[in-house]
Amino acid sequence: MGEDLAKSDNPSKKWIYVLLVISVLVMLIGGVIFLSLRTLNSFMAHDAVQVIAYEVSDLYTDNPNTSQEDIEELIKWLHDASVINLKVNNEGKAVDPFGIPFRVEYEKKPDRSITTVTSAGPDQAFGTEDDIIFVCPRLLE
């Protein structure tokens, strides 16, 4: 009963041992890949929110009447030009690496403007701890 599977003379028991070891290795490798992809997606989202914030800030500086459609076109252009690495959803819109559209907010104050870009992060929900946020303040001349 306490026979070691790896040292067994029974071929079927050896195959069970081999399959067990392979299964454990596959699960470990899968976990490492999953965590790596999640981390990679977070890095890509960090880069994207920063680039988008600066570019949207420039867009508003050039055109104070910038629309949401203008912002979406800019984000898609940044993706198409390989400036940032994003996904494109079924509607043809560029979205964050987690498949959610970015939230872009622009606020103009008398002496400065503030552009905030948010990725919902790995949990794909805004307003949670894993949101990826970049704030771009700009002094107005």
Sine and cosine of phi, psi and omega as CSV:
sin_phi,cos_phi,sin_psi,cos_psi,sin_omega,cos_omega
0.00,0.00,-0.63,0.78,-0.02,-1.00
-1.00,0.04,0.33,0.94,-0.06,-1.00
-0.90,0.43,0.69,-0.73,0.01,-1.00
-0.97,0.24,0.84,-0.54,-0.03,-1.00
-0.85,0.53,-0.64,0.77,-0.06,-1.00
-0.92,0.39,-0.47,0.88,-0.05,-1.00
-0.98,-0.19,0.07,1.00,-0.06,-1.00
-0.93,0.38,0.56,-0.83,0.09,-1.00
-1.00,0.10,-0.20,0.98,-0.01,-1.00
-0.98,0.19,0.90,-0.43,-0.04,-1.00
-0.86,0.52,-0.59,0.81,-0.02,-1.00
-0.92,0.38,-0.56,0.83,0.05,-1.00
-0.94,0.35,-0.60,0.80,0.05,-1.00
-0.90,0.44,-0.64,0.77,0.02,-1.00
-0.92,0.40,-0.61,0.79,0.06,-1.00
-0.88,0.48,-0.69,0.72,0.02,-1.00
-0.88,0.47,-0.73,0.68,0.00,-1.00
-0.87,0.49,-0.72,0.70,0.01,-1.00
-0.90,0.43,-0.60,0.80,0.05,-1.00
-0.90,0.44,-0.72,0.69,0.02,-1.00
-0.89,0.45,-0.70,0.72,0.02,-1.00
-0.88,0.47,-0.66,0.75,0.01,-1.00
-0.88,0.48,-0.69,0.72,0.02,-1.00
-0.90,0.44,-0.68,0.73,0.02,-1.00
-0.89,0.45,-0.67,0.74,0.02,-1.00
-0.88,0.47,-0.68,0.73,0.02,-1.00
-0.90,0.43,-0.66,0.75,0.02,-1.00
-0.90,0.43,-0.73,0.69,0.00,-1.00
-0.90,0.44,-0.67,0.75,0.04,-1.00
-0.87,0.50,-0.66,0.75,0.04,-1.00
-0.90,0.43,-0.66,0.75,0.03,-1.00
-0.90,0.43,-0.69,0.72,0.02,-1.00
-0.90,0.45,-0.69,0.72,0.01,-1.00
-0.85,0.52,-0.74,0.67,0.00,-1.00
-0.91,0.42,-0.60,0.80,0.02,-1.00
-0.90,0.43,-0.70,0.71,0.01,-1.00
-0.91,0.42,-0.65,0.76,0.02,-1.00
-0.88,0.47,-0.68,0.73,0.02,-1.00
-0.92,0.39,-0.68,0.73,0.02,-1.00
-0.87,0.49,-0.70,0.71,0.03,-1.00
-0.87,0.49,-0.63,0.78,0.03,-1.00
-0.90,0.43,-0.68,0.74,0.05,-1.00
-0.88,0.47,-0.69,0.73,0.01,-1.00
-0.90,0.44,-0.63,0.78,0.02,-1.00
-0.92,0.40,-0.64,0.77,0.05,-1.00
-0.86,0.51,-0.72,0.69,0.03,-1.00
-0.89,0.46,-0.69,0.72,-0.07,-1.00
-0.90,0.44,-0.72,0.69,-0.04,-1.00
-0.89,0.45,-0.57,0.82,0.01,-1.00
-0.93,0.37,-0.75,0.66,0.00,-1.00
-0.89,0.46,-0.71,0.70,-0.02,-1.00
-0.88,0.48,-0.67,0.74,-0.02,-1.00
-0.87,0.49,-0.72,0.69,0.01,-1.00
-0.90,0.43,-0.68,0.74,-0.04,-1.00
-0.93,0.37,-0.64,0.76,0.04,-1.00
-0.92,0.39,-0.62,0.79,0.06,-1.00
-0.86,0.51,-0.70,0.71,0.06,-1.00
-0.89,0.45,-0.64,0.77,-0.01,-1.00
-0.87,0.49,-0.71,0.70,0.03,-1.00
-0.92,0.39,-0.55,0.83,0.04,-1.00
-0.90,0.43,-0.66,0.75,0.01,-1.00
-0.97,0.26,-0.54,0.84,-0.05,-1.00
-0.60,-0.80,0.99,-0.10,-0.02,-1.00
-0.87,0.49,-0.29,0.96,-0.01,-1.00
-0.99,-0.12,0.46,0.89,0.00,-1.00
-0.85,0.52,0.70,-0.72,-0.01,-1.00
-0.98,-0.21,0.20,-0.98,0.08,-1.00
-0.87,0.49,-0.61,0.80,0.03,-1.00
-0.89,0.45,-0.64,0.77,0.05,-1.00
-0.87,0.49,-0.66,0.75,-0.01,-1.00
-0.91,0.41,-0.69,0.72,0.02,-1.00
-0.89,0.45,-0.64,0.77,0.05,-1.00
-0.90,0.44,-0.64,0.77,0.03,-1.00
-0.89,0.46,-0.73,0.69,0.00,-1.00
-0.88,0.47,-0.68,0.74,0.03,-1.00
-0.89,0.45,-0.66,0.75,0.02,-1.00
-0.90,0.44,-0.68,0.74,0.03,-1.00
-0.86,0.51,-0.62,0.79,0.05,-1.00
-0.93,0.36,-0.77,0.64,-0.05,-1.00
-0.87,0.49,-0.55,0.83,0.00,-1.00
-0.99,0.11,0.07,1.00,0.00,-1.00
0.88,0.48,0.47,0.88,0.10,-1.00
-0.97,0.24,-0.62,0.78,0.08,-1.00
-0.75,-0.66,0.46,-0.89,-0.05,-1.00
-0.97,-0.23,0.96,-0.29,-0.04,-1.00
-0.80,-0.60,-0.03,-1.00,0.15,-0.99
-0.96,-0.27,0.32,-0.95,0.11,-0.99
-0.87,-0.49,0.80,-0.59,-0.04,-1.00
-0.99,0.16,-0.02,-1.00,-0.04,-1.00
-0.89,0.46,-0.39,0.92,0.01,-1.00
-1.00,0.05,0.01,1.00,0.01,-1.00
0.99,0.11,0.22,0.98,0.00,-1.00
-0.99,-0.10,0.63,-0.78,0.07,-1.00
-0.96,0.29,0.74,-0.68,-0.02,-1.00
-0.78,-0.62,0.20,-0.98,0.00,-1.00
-0.92,0.39,0.18,-0.98,-0.04,-1.00
-0.87,0.49,-0.18,0.98,0.00,-1.00
-0.98,-0.19,0.06,1.00,0.07,-1.00
1.00,0.01,0.18,0.98,-0.05,-1.00
-0.93,-0.36,0.69,-0.72,0.06,-1.00
-0.87,0.50,0.57,-0.82,0.05,-1.00
-0.93,0.36,0.50,-0.87,0.13,-0.99
-0.98,-0.18,0.86,-0.52,-0.02,-1.00
-0.88,-0.48,0.82,-0.58,0.01,-1.00
-0.81,-0.58,0.67,-0.74,0.02,-1.00
-0.80,-0.60,0.76,-0.64,0.01,-1.00
-0.78,-0.63,0.77,-0.63,0.02,-1.00
-0.94,-0.35,0.81,-0.59,0.07,-1.00
-0.91,-0.41,0.17,-0.99,-0.05,-1.00
-0.83,0.55,-0.61,0.79,-0.09,-1.00
-0.94,-0.34,-0.11,0.99,-0.05,-1.00
-0.36,-0.93,0.26,-0.97,0.14,-0.99
-0.86,-0.51,0.44,-0.90,0.00,-1.00
-0.73,-0.68,0.87,-0.50,0.07,-1.00
-0.95,-0.32,0.81,-0.59,0.01,-1.00
-0.86,-0.50,0.80,-0.59,0.04,-1.00
-0.87,-0.49,0.73,-0.68,-0.05,-1.00
-0.79,-0.62,0.72,-0.70,0.21,-0.98
-0.98,-0.22,0.66,-0.75,-0.02,-1.00
-0.91,0.40,-0.29,0.96,0.04,-1.00
0.99,0.15,-0.06,-1.00,-0.09,-1.00
-0.84,0.54,-0.50,0.87,-0.02,-1.00
-0.99,0.12,-0.04,1.00,0.06,-1.00
0.86,0.51,0.45,0.89,0.02,-1.00
-0.76,-0.65,0.75,-0.66,0.05,-1.00
-0.97,0.24,0.48,-0.88,0.07,-1.00
1.00,0.08,0.31,0.95,0.02,-1.00
-0.90,-0.44,0.15,-0.99,-0.09,-1.00
-0.89,0.46,-0.43,0.90,-0.07,-1.00
-1.00,-0.04,0.12,0.99,0.08,-1.00
-0.85,0.53,0.58,-0.82,0.02,-1.00
-0.94,-0.35,0.91,-0.40,-0.17,-0.99
-0.83,-0.56,0.67,-0.75,0.13,-0.99
-0.74,-0.67,0.75,-0.66,0.01,-1.00
-0.93,-0.38,0.80,-0.60,-0.02,-1.00
-0.90,-0.44,0.99,-0.12,0.06,-1.00
-0.99,0.11,0.53,-0.85,0.01,-1.00
-0.60,-0.80,0.80,-0.61,0.08,-1.00
-0.96,0.29,0.69,-0.73,0.01,-1.00
-1.00,-0.02,0.60,-0.80,-0.01,-1.00
-1.00,-0.08,0.00,0.00,0.00,0.00
